[in-house]
Amino acid sequence: MSLLRDIYTQVILDHYRKPRNKGELDDATHMSRCDNPLCGDKVFLWLKVEDEKIVDVKFAGNGCAISQASASIMTQMIKGKTCQEALKLKDSFREMLLEKDYQPDIKVLGELIALEGVKKLHARVKCAVCAWHALDSALKGEAEVSTEKKDMLSAPIEAEGEVELAEWEKEI
Amino acid sequence: MNKGSNYKFIPREFKLVAEDCPLLQRQVYGKPLVYLDNAAMTQMPKQVVEAMVKFYYNFNANVHRGIHYLSEEATDAYENARKNVASFINAPHPSNVIFTKNSTESINLIAYTWARKFLAPRDEVLLSIMEHHSNLVPWQQIAKEVGAKLVYIYLTNDGLVDLEDIEKKLKSGRVKLITITHMSNVIGTIVPLEEVVKLGHDNGAIVVVDGAQGAAHLGVDVKGLDVDFYAFSGYKMLGPTGIGVLYGKAKHLDEMPPFNFGGSMIRSVGLYESTWAEPAQKFEGGTPNIGGAIGLSAAIDYLRAFSMEKLHRREQELLHYCFERLKTVPGLRIYGPPPDKRGGIISFSIEGIHPHDISTILDREGVAVRAGHHCAEPLHDYLGISSSVRVSFYLYNQEYEIDALIDALMVARRVFGYVSTT
């Protein structure tokens, strides 16, 4: 039960029951949808971007507590940020869920820290990143994306400088 | 487990099955495993694994090729497996039984061979709204290719196949093929195949049956039912993965072009032309899954010791018990027909808790179920939901496991802040 409480935190349950910024945006400049083919859930995201700044955002769709809370918190946090800042936040969020020894910074991640427990549930990380996939693809001007898309979940984080070769690669 | 349990007498023989399956003895997260995901995958008794081990250790050789001792033993075992499958489904002859990888491949085989040859533009393919994607996507693709049209059959309010709807849709006079599940993998509905086959044949349509659940939970008499094709998988009936079956009537198999071209499926090969072997080999290009076929045959022997009628009756007991217990969970809604009209599958949802979250919490309590659309998105759309929680039984499940499921559902309600009212 305690482990379940670590995952289903009060913050998550609160956002699940009372999602913020839920609905559609009539004057959106960017829109995307993310499908999670494993469960059939979908997150729709509308953004209104003016001068590189996200001035308004709404989301829709049905999903589990984790995907809905993640989307709700995301919309709260990216509203008012520049597109670049929003994408940077996406990277930090992704690192929190995927990097083994990542120490999340509450100043950067804010309420998103409530989703840290999802890290322990490999099968559910996709639920947590669904809305963020939609954000990424909306800003790229793509209308839809899937949680199975590789570049966000599986690709190694771009190494700075030269990439070290593995032992077997050196031999070749 | 649950002190309030009032479970009935468990026939000793069914109880023994769990002891035969080593996997069912394990724990997850420090709790005894309660395995209720049998519609996705059943667990293998030792007898099945041992039959395969015997092949791999003693006569692992290619079939229909070598003249040596091991190859002959392997060929005998493989062909005996085919005979065993044929008698399990009451096929007229072993040559009606094609070994495939699984039901999906079996259905693709029909789509790629029979349908490509015999479906013409404006022909109609009739299928039910509750089909698994494996009996839907291949038909979408082939319909696009040949210019045929998919027409859906809907359900009655009880979640049963609407036979009047079938009759109505057959009136177009264009239906060449009806393809339907024997038993829904989501709501458990048992389809009255006799009626469907009669309607189809009276109107000039052949009838394809997805038996992935039906063969495993109900058993089938393909000759008695007069179905044209029947597809099923080994791993849903105590067998291994990687082996499935397609039954086809001889007249169809004779008319159909081959599926995979290559070794094994030929009679003779020239530089520019080849001729084909007789069915079933005509459809089994390349070295088959010999070990898998032997495993499936052992699984069939195991099931036969209980009889499919007895298995169905046992699942009925579990279904009735589970229905009663699920009714005690506030906000829980079961989809589909009453227990006596279904096989051992129940899908449900609980108000205010998403199926994915229920599944995660159940998992932590040791209870394995499936959450999602169970490869039946159109059915979920039709039911007006995006996903559901599915519990599915097999012959080793027992009433106390249903009690554990109910306890775990109560934990889910507590985690989500609903005070338990029971």
Interface residues (C-beta under 8 A of the other chain):
Chain A: M1 L3 L4 R5 I7 Y8 L13 R17 L38 C39 G40 D41 K42 N62 G63 C64 A65 I66 Q68 L121 A123 R124 C127
Chain B: G352 I353 H354 P355 H356 D357 T360 I361 R364 A371 G372 H373 E377 H380 S386 S387 V411 R414 V415 F416 G417
